[in-house]
Amino acid sequence: MLVACKEAPKKTIKTEKIAFTKEGTLTIYKAQTDSVLTTLDIEIAETDYETETGLMYRKSMAQDRGMLFIFPDVRQHYFHMKNTEFGLDIIFIDENLKIASFQENAKPFDETSLPSQVPVKYALEINAGLSKKWLLEVGDRVKYAKE
């Protein structure tokens, strides 16, 4: 007896591209000179979901963009790169809007815990390598405005 297997139809999994939504602008200033280093369009992560998801499931981000995390408290915060498909620099910012510490060149998909090292109120994710390119230092300051 001959039995034929009917080929099952292929299933298509739809994955929506997560689009950047400009929610504000952020300017970084050099501490010693108060000169502008750069201005970025930013998305803002404030809710638990936005904070937990961050830039996960995105293929890339333009060089003039970033994601600003605003935490409800000032304490040491931790990040990881699970499901993040491109390298990032994470800039930790204190409650006075001064850069407090960095995690540079965080690797895609790495689940290693990346601590702020000191208590912070904010974190800014930018493309890997930009902290070095812009010569950012602890003590430089930021200013942001929501749209």
CORVEN-V884307 format. One record per residue. N is the residue number from 1. D_LAST is the distance of its C-alpha to the last C-alpha in whole Angstrom. Layout:
BEGIN
N_D_LAST + N_D_LAST
END
This chain:
BEGIN
1_71 + 2_68 + 3_64 + 4_61 + 5_58 + 6_55 + 7_52 + 8_49 + 9_46 + 10_44 + 11_41 + 12_37 + 13_34 + 14_31 + 15_28 + 16_25 + 17_23 + 18_20 + 19_17 + 20_14 + 21_11 + 22_8 + 23_5 + 24_5 + 25_8 + 26_11 + 27_14 + 28_17 + 29_20 + 30_24 + 31_25 + 32_29 + 33_27 + 34_24 + 35_23 + 36_20 + 37_21 + 38_18 + 39_14 + 40_13 + 41_10 + 42_10 + 43_10 + 44_10 + 45_14 + 46_14 + 47_17 + 48_20 + 49_20 + 50_17 + 51_19 + 52_22 + 53_21 + 54_19 + 55_20 + 56_23 + 57_24 + 58_23 + 59_25 + 60_23 + 61_19 + 62_19 + 63_20 + 64_16 + 65_14 + 66_15 + 67_14 + 68_13 + 69_15 + 70_15 + 71_19 + 72_20 + 73_23 + 74_24 + 75_27 + 76_28 + 77_26 + 78_27 + 79_26 + 80_28 + 81_28 + 82_29 + 83_28 + 84_26 + 85_27 + 86_26 + 87_27 + 88_24 + 89_24 + 90_23 + 91_22 + 92_22 + 93_20 + 94_22 + 95_21 + 96_21 + 97_18 + 98_21 + 99_23 + 100_25 + 101_27 + 102_26 + 103_27 + 104_28 + 105_29 + 106_29 + 107_31 + 108_30 + 109_31 + 110_32 + 111_32 + 112_33 + 113_32 + 114_29 + 115_29 + 116_27 + 117_30 + 118_29 + 119_27 + 120_23 + 121_20 + 122_18 + 123_19 + 124_17 + 125_19 + 126_19 + 127_22 + 128_26 + 129_27 + 130_24 + 131_25 + 132_28 + 133_27 + 134_25 + 135_27 + 136_25 + 137_27 + 138_27 + 139_26 + 140_23 + 141_20 + 142_16 + 143_13 + 144_10 + 145_6 + 146_4 + 147_0
END
